[in-house]
Amino acid sequence: MYGSYSGRVRAVGAVAVGAALLLTGCTSGGEGGDGGSAGKNPPVSQLPKGDDPYWVNPDAKAAKALADEDDKGKQDLIKKIAQQPAGEWLIPENAKEQAKGFTEAAAQADREAILVVYNIPHRDCGNFSGGGAADGNAYRAFVKEVAEGIGDRPATVILEPDAVLHMVDKCTPDKFHEERYDLLKGAIKTLKQQPKTKVYLDAGNAGWGKPDQIFEPLKWSGVDAADGFSVNVSNFYTTEESKKYGKELSAKVGNKPFVIDTSRNGNGPWTGGKPEERWCNPPGRALGEAPTTATGDPQVHALLWIKRPGESDGDCKGGPQAGRWFADYAVELAKNAK
């Protein structure tokens, strides 16, 4: 597994992206719907818009963990996560309501929601994160619901982690390629009909790093009509490595800009253990650079936390099911942050 979505919330049952996305159990306005951060600790607040235009979800798992934590030292560490905006992974069964709720909450705060669409048919080649829409028509209907939910409110959409990469590495059988190209191209067109929606088509990561092989499939998938592409989703490659990969790829797709997932790349990738297990709750990792659009590089539209740090990759290395809050791991990520 190359994993632009590895490190990925591998699915276990019906929880989290794996069986049904980074299933966060979100309701239309936030995650879990239990009031979350309105507890004994002050709720998280929005960051200065000039530095970070993205919405901080006050009901996210990190905010709830912050509200429930009694230890002051751990509070300070968890707040490093809770105070930052992160991607909202949409659940197919509730996509329209979620997209509407997240973007409405963000607009009310004068911010922009980050949404992740991960429901392509034959997702993850039927492996750990297998699943996705039943067929092409179901996927088109799902994307239409997402677009209707967003409406005319600002949103940044990360489109289908690994979907293009897995056609290039042949993990997705050839017989599904023609339909997938059509579905991705159609998804971009549908989402871009919304006036304030930005779309970034996923393009793998620096560890896979083969621009010569992926640039044409990106074009066939409609990247020309997107705002750009995303790299390093749910992975650990450093910002510099990701920037190098992104620039090499950008030069082959019309100098399209890109966004980088920096959620857990502070210490780069883990090189211990078995290669096939390095994606899952690797030890010694760190939070990366905070989300921002002030990148100092016009080709890099934003540094984003697309993967939600602190949420487990799966039941490995002492972690709970994928998508559930992993308190010890969250504290380690924050403690190791530079």
C-alpha positions as CSV (number, residue, x, y, z in Angstrom):
1,M,0.0,0.0,0.0
2,Y,1.4,3.3,-1.0
3,G,-1.1,5.1,0.9
4,S,-1.8,8.7,0.1
5,Y,-4.7,7.5,2.2
6,S,-2.6,5.2,4.1
7,G,-1.9,6.2,7.5
8,R,-5.3,6.0,6.5
9,V,-8.2,5.3,8.5
10,R,-8.4,1.7,7.7
11,A,-11.9,0.3,8.0
12,V,-13.0,-2.0,10.6
13,G,-16.7,-2.8,10.5
14,A,-18.8,0.3,9.8
15,V,-16.6,2.7,11.6
16,A,-14.4,5.3,10.0
17,V,-13.0,5.6,6.7
18,G,-12.3,2.1,6.0
19,A,-15.7,0.8,5.8
20,A,-17.5,4.0,5.3
21,L,-15.0,6.8,5.4
22,L,-13.1,8.2,8.3
23,L,-16.4,7.6,9.8
24,T,-16.5,10.2,12.5
25,G,-20.1,9.6,13.4
26,C,-20.9,13.1,12.4
27,T,-24.3,14.7,12.5
28,S,-25.1,17.5,10.1
29,G,-23.5,20.2,12.2
30,G,-20.6,18.4,13.8
31,E,-19.3,15.1,15.1
32,G,-21.3,12.9,17.4
33,G,-23.9,15.6,18.2
34,D,-23.5,15.4,21.9
35,G,-22.5,19.0,22.6
36,G,-18.9,18.2,22.6
37,S,-16.8,21.0,23.7
38,A,-19.5,22.8,25.6
39,G,-18.1,21.2,28.8
40,K,-16.0,22.3,31.7
41,N,-13.1,23.6,29.5
42,P,-13.5,26.7,27.3
43,P,-14.5,25.7,23.7
44,V,-12.0,26.1,21.0
45,S,-12.2,29.3,19.0
46,Q,-11.6,30.2,15.4
47,L,-8.2,31.3,14.4
48,P,-7.5,34.8,12.9
49,K,-8.9,34.7,9.4
50,G,-5.9,36.3,7.9
51,D,-3.7,33.5,9.0
52,D,-6.1,30.6,8.6
53,P,-9.4,31.0,6.7
54,Y,-10.6,27.5,7.6
55,W,-13.3,26.5,10.1
56,V,-12.4,24.9,13.5
57,N,-15.1,22.4,14.4
58,P,-16.0,23.0,18.1
59,D,-17.6,19.5,18.2
60,A,-14.7,17.5,16.8
61,K,-13.4,14.6,18.7
62,A,-10.3,16.5,19.7
63,A,-12.5,19.3,21.2
64,K,-14.5,16.8,23.1
65,A,-11.3,15.1,24.4
66,L,-10.1,18.5,25.5
67,A,-13.4,19.2,27.4
68,D,-13.1,15.8,29.1
69,E,-9.4,16.0,30.1
70,D,-8.6,17.0,33.7
71,D,-4.8,16.9,33.4
72,K,-3.6,20.5,32.6
73,G,-0.5,19.2,30.8
74,K,-2.5,16.9,28.6
75,Q,-5.1,19.7,28.0
76,D,-2.3,21.9,26.6
77,L,-1.2,19.2,24.3
78,I,-4.6,18.2,23.1
79,K,-5.5,21.8,22.4
80,K,-2.7,21.9,19.9
81,I,-4.9,19.6,17.8
82,A,-8.4,20.8,18.8
83,Q,-7.6,24.4,18.0
84,Q,-6.7,23.7,14.4
85,P,-9.1,23.1,11.5
86,A,-9.2,19.6,10.0
87,G,-11.0,17.8,7.2
88,E,-14.5,16.6,7.6
89,W,-14.9,13.2,6.0
90,L,-18.4,12.9,4.6
91,I,-20.5,9.8,5.2
92,P,-22.4,8.7,2.1
93,E,-25.6,8.0,4.0
94,N,-25.8,11.5,5.3
95,A,-23.7,13.5,2.8
96,K,-26.1,16.3,1.9
97,E,-27.0,17.0,5.5
98,Q,-23.3,16.9,6.6
99,A,-22.1,19.1,3.7
100,K,-24.9,21.6,4.5
101,G,-24.3,21.5,8.3
102,F,-20.5,21.9,8.1
103,T,-20.6,24.7,5.5
104,E,-23.4,26.5,7.4
105,A,-21.4,26.4,10.6
106,A,-18.3,27.5,8.9
107,A,-20.1,30.4,7.1
108,Q,-21.6,31.5,10.4
109,A,-18.1,31.8,11.7
110,D,-17.0,33.6,8.5
111,R,-14.7,30.7,7.7
112,E,-14.4,28.0,5.1
113,A,-15.1,24.3,5.6
114,I,-12.7,21.5,4.5
115,L,-14.6,18.5,3.2
116,V,-13.2,15.2,2.0
117,V,-15.1,13.1,-0.6
118,Y,-14.1,9.4,-0.4
119,N,-16.8,7.1,-1.9
120,I,-15.5,6.1,-5.3
121,P,-16.8,2.6,-6.4
122,H,-14.2,-0.2,-5.8
123,R,-12.4,2.1,-3.3
124,D,-9.0,1.0,-2.1
125,C,-9.1,-2.0,-4.4
126,G,-11.3,-3.8,-1.9
127,N,-8.5,-3.8,0.7
128,F,-8.5,-2.2,4.2
129,S,-10.6,0.8,3.2
130,G,-12.7,-1.1,0.7
131,G,-16.2,-0.1,-0.1
132,G,-17.5,3.0,-1.8
133,A,-20.6,3.6,-3.8
134,A,-22.4,0.5,-5.2
135,D,-22.0,1.7,-8.8
136,G,-21.5,4.7,-11.0
137,N,-25.0,6.0,-10.7
138,A,-24.9,5.8,-6.9
139,Y,-21.7,7.8,-6.9
140,R,-23.1,10.5,-9.2
141,A,-26.1,10.8,-6.9
142,F,-23.8,11.0,-3.9
143,V,-21.7,13.8,-5.4
144,K,-24.8,15.7,-6.4
145,E,-26.0,15.5,-2.8
146,V,-22.6,16.9,-1.6
147,A,-22.8,19.8,-4.0
148,E,-26.4,20.6,-3.1
149,G,-25.4,20.5,0.6
150,I,-22.6,22.9,0.0
151,G,-24.7,25.3,-2.0
152,D,-23.3,28.8,-2.4
153,R,-21.2,28.6,0.8
154,P,-17.3,28.5,0.8
155,A,-15.8,25.0,0.8
156,T,-12.5,23.3,0.0
157,V,-13.1,19.7,-1.2
158,I,-10.4,17.0,-1.3
159,L,-11.6,14.6,-3.9
160,E,-11.1,10.8,-3.6
161,P,-7.8,10.0,-1.9
162,D,-6.0,7.2,-3.8
163,A,-8.5,7.0,-6.6
164,V,-6.1,8.0,-9.4
165,L,-3.0,6.5,-7.8
166,H,-4.6,3.1,-7.6
167,M,-5.3,3.1,-11.3
168,V,-1.7,3.9,-12.0
169,D,-0.3,1.2,-9.7
170,K,-2.8,-1.3,-11.1
171,C,-4.3,-2.0,-7.7
172,T,-7.6,-1.0,-9.3
173,P,-8.3,-3.5,-12.1
174,D,-8.2,-2.1,-15.7
175,K,-11.9,-2.9,-16.3
176,F,-12.9,-0.2,-13.8
177,H,-10.6,2.6,-15.2
178,E,-12.8,4.0,-17.9
179,E,-15.7,4.5,-15.5
180,R,-13.5,5.9,-12.8
181,Y,-12.1,8.6,-15.1
182,D,-15.6,9.5,-16.1
183,L,-16.8,9.6,-12.5
184,L,-13.9,11.8,-11.3
185,K,-14.3,14.2,-14.2
186,G,-18.0,14.4,-13.5
187,A,-17.5,14.9,-9.8
188,I,-15.2,17.9,-10.5
189,K,-17.8,19.4,-12.9
190,T,-20.7,18.9,-10.5
191,L,-18.8,20.3,-7.5
192,K,-17.4,23.3,-9.5
193,Q,-20.9,24.4,-10.4
194,Q,-21.1,25.7,-6.8
195,P,-19.8,29.2,-6.9
196,K,-17.5,29.1,-3.9
197,T,-16.3,25.5,-4.0
198,K,-12.6,24.7,-4.5
199,V,-11.8,21.1,-5.6
200,Y,-8.4,19.4,-5.3
201,L,-8.1,16.0,-6.9
202,D,-5.9,13.6,-4.9
203,A,-2.5,12.8,-6.5
204,G,-0.7,10.5,-4.1
205,N,2.4,11.3,-2.1
206,A,6.2,11.7,-2.2
207,G,6.7,8.1,-1.1
208,W,5.1,6.7,-4.2
209,G,6.4,9.7,-6.1
210,K,6.1,8.9,-9.8
211,P,5.0,12.1,-11.6
212,D,5.8,10.6,-15.0
213,Q,3.2,7.9,-14.5
214,I,0.4,9.7,-12.7
215,F,0.2,13.0,-14.6
216,E,-1.7,11.7,-17.6
217,P,-4.3,9.8,-15.5
218,L,-4.8,13.1,-13.5
219,K,-5.5,14.8,-16.8
220,W,-7.9,12.0,-17.9
221,S,-9.6,12.5,-14.5
222,G,-10.3,16.1,-15.1
223,V,-7.7,17.9,-13.1
224,D,-7.7,20.7,-15.7
225,A,-11.1,21.7,-14.4
226,A,-10.2,21.4,-10.8
227,D,-8.5,24.1,-8.7
228,G,-5.5,21.8,-8.3
229,F,-4.5,18.6,-6.6
230,S,-3.7,17.3,-3.1
231,V,-0.6,15.4,-1.9
232,N,0.3,13.5,1.2
233,V,-3.2,12.8,2.4
234,S,-3.1,10.9,5.7
235,N,0.6,10.3,5.1
236,F,3.8,11.4,6.8
237,Y,6.2,12.7,4.2
238,T,7.7,16.1,5.1
239,T,6.4,19.3,3.7
240,E,9.6,19.8,1.7
241,E,9.4,16.3,0.2
242,S,5.7,16.9,-0.6
243,K,6.4,20.2,-2.1
244,K,9.2,18.8,-4.3
245,Y,6.8,16.0,-5.5
246,G,4.0,18.4,-6.0
247,K,6.1,20.8,-8.1
248,E,7.4,18.1,-10.3
249,L,3.9,16.9,-10.9
250,S,2.5,20.4,-11.3
251,A,4.9,21.1,-14.2
252,K,3.4,18.1,-16.1
253,V,-0.3,19.2,-15.5
254,G,-0.3,22.8,-16.6
255,N,1.4,24.2,-13.5
256,K,-1.7,23.4,-11.4
257,P,-1.4,24.5,-7.8
258,F,-1.7,22.0,-5.0
259,V,-2.4,21.5,-1.2
260,I,-0.3,19.5,1.2
261,D,-1.6,17.4,4.2
262,T,0.7,18.4,7.0
263,S,-1.4,16.9,9.8
264,R,1.2,14.3,11.0
265,N,4.3,15.0,9.0
266,G,6.4,16.8,11.6
267,N,8.9,14.0,11.9
268,G,8.5,12.5,8.5
269,P,7.6,8.9,7.8
270,W,8.4,6.0,10.2
271,T,11.0,3.6,8.9
272,G,10.7,0.9,11.5
273,G,8.7,-2.3,11.5
274,K,7.3,-4.0,8.5
275,P,6.8,-1.7,5.5
276,E,3.2,-2.8,5.0
277,E,2.4,-1.7,8.6
278,R,4.1,1.7,8.6
279,W,0.9,3.5,7.8
280,C,-0.9,2.4,11.0
281,N,-0.4,4.5,14.1
282,P,3.4,4.7,13.6
283,P,5.3,5.7,16.7
284,G,7.4,8.8,17.2
285,R,5.4,10.9,14.7
286,A,4.6,14.6,15.2
287,L,2.0,17.2,14.2
288,G,3.2,19.1,11.2
289,E,2.9,22.7,10.3
290,A,-0.4,24.4,11.1
291,P,-3.0,24.8,8.4
292,T,-2.6,28.0,6.5
293,T,-3.0,29.6,3.1
294,A,0.0,31.9,3.8
295,T,2.5,29.4,2.3
296,G,4.8,31.9,0.7
297,D,4.6,29.9,-2.6
298,P,1.9,30.6,-5.2
299,Q,2.0,27.0,-6.3
300,V,1.1,25.7,-2.8
301,H,-2.4,26.9,-2.2
302,A,-2.5,25.7,1.4
303,L,-1.1,23.5,4.1
304,L,-4.0,21.5,5.5
305,W,-4.8,19.0,8.1
306,I,-6.8,16.6,5.9
307,K,-6.3,13.6,8.1
308,R,-7.7,14.3,11.6
309,P,-4.7,13.9,13.9
310,G,-5.4,12.0,17.1
311,E,-7.9,9.7,15.5
312,S,-6.7,6.1,15.1
313,D,-5.6,4.5,11.9
314,G,-6.9,1.2,13.0
315,D,-6.6,-1.5,15.8
316,C,-2.8,-1.7,15.6
317,K,0.0,-0.7,18.0
318,G,-2.5,-0.4,20.8
319,G,-5.0,1.7,18.9
320,P,-8.8,1.5,18.8
321,Q,-10.8,1.0,15.7
322,A,-10.1,3.3,12.8
323,G,-11.5,6.8,13.3
324,R,-11.9,6.6,17.1
325,W,-10.0,9.0,19.3
326,F,-6.6,7.5,20.4
327,A,-5.7,9.6,23.4
328,D,-2.2,8.4,24.0
329,Y,-1.3,8.8,20.3
330,A,-2.8,12.3,20.1
331,V,-0.7,13.4,23.1
332,E,2.4,11.9,21.5
333,L,1.8,13.7,18.2
334,A,1.4,17.0,20.1
335,K,4.3,16.4,22.4
336,N,6.6,15.7,19.5
337,A,5.5,18.8,17.5
338,K,8.2,21.3,16.8
